[in-house]
Amino acid sequence: MDFINRGDQVLKIEDILPFFKDFFYIKDFKDAICKSLEIYNQNINQLNEDMRDATESAERIHNDINNLKSKNCVVESSKKCYLCDIPLLTRSFYVFPCSHMFHTPVL
């Protein structure tokens, strides 16, 4: 059982359990099984935390998008595209929250 307990965890207890007879004493493997279950529990807890963080991040992004939908700005006819320097109102364009303005085709 020492080869299972190595740090690299190449072989895990669940990898070798199918090779044992249907009836054997589990007490010989109790420590290895408990350690394996503890590792799985830690992995599950980490995944739950990652999912919670991702959900919170998605909610913040969703709220930001909804807030941006309700924003507006006034574009003066003299404004020009920041990239092509052509008057902005001659084509479709985007205005970003930082107030940069670009024609759609140049993006």
N, C-alpha and C positions, 0 to 999 in steps of 0.2 A: 504493500500500500504506500510505501514511501515514494515511489515514482509518481503517484497521483498528487502528492502534496508538494511537489516542486513548484517553485515560483512562476514558471512560465505557463503552467496550466495547459499543456498541450493535450494531455489526456485527463478527462474528468470522470468522476465516479459514474455518471449516467451513461458514459460511453462503454463502460465494461459491465454494467449490471445485466444487460441482455444475455451475456455469455455464462451466467451462473445458472445452476439448476433452479427449478421452481421453489424448492425448499432448501433454505440455508439459513444459518444464524446471522441475523442482521447486526448483532452486537459487535461483530468484528469490523463492521463498516460504519458503525454509528457516528463516529467522529468525522469521517470523510463525508458522509451524507449531510450531517449538520453543517459542516463548513460549506459544502456546496449550496445548501439552502440559504445560508447566511449571505453568500456572494450573490445569489439570485435576488434575494431580498434587497440588498444594497443596489443592485442594478435596476430593479423595479422602482425603488425610491428615487434614484437619479433620473430615470426616464419620466417619472411623474413630475418631478421638479422642472425638468426641461419642457414638458408639455404645458405646465402651468405658466412658465416664462413665455413660451411661444404664444399661448392664448392671450396673455396680458399684452404682449407686443402687438398681436393682431387687432386687439380691441383698441389700442392706442392709435394704430394706423387707420382703422375704420373711423374713429372719431375725428382724426385729423382730416381725412378725406371729406367727411360730412361737413366739417367746419369750413373747408376750402370751397365747397359747393355754394355756400351762402355768401361768400365774399364777392365783392365787385370792385371795379376801379374805373376811373375815367381816363380814356385815352385821347389825348389831344391830337388833332389832325397833323400836327407838325412832327410827331414822334416817328422815329425810324427804327427799323429792325437793327438790333445790335450786331448782327453778323454781316448782312448784305448792304446795309445802309440805304435801303430803299424805303420810301414812306410806308409805314406800317399798314395803313388802311387800304392799300391797293390789293392786298391778298389776305387769305385767311391767316390768322396768327394766334399765338399763345402769349399770355401774360402770366408770369410766375409770381409767387408771393413776395419774392425779393424785388419785384417790379421790373425785372428784365423782360424785354419783349422781343419775340422772334417770329418770323414768318414760318408757317407750318413746313413748307418744302425744305427750308435750310436746316431743320432739326434732323 
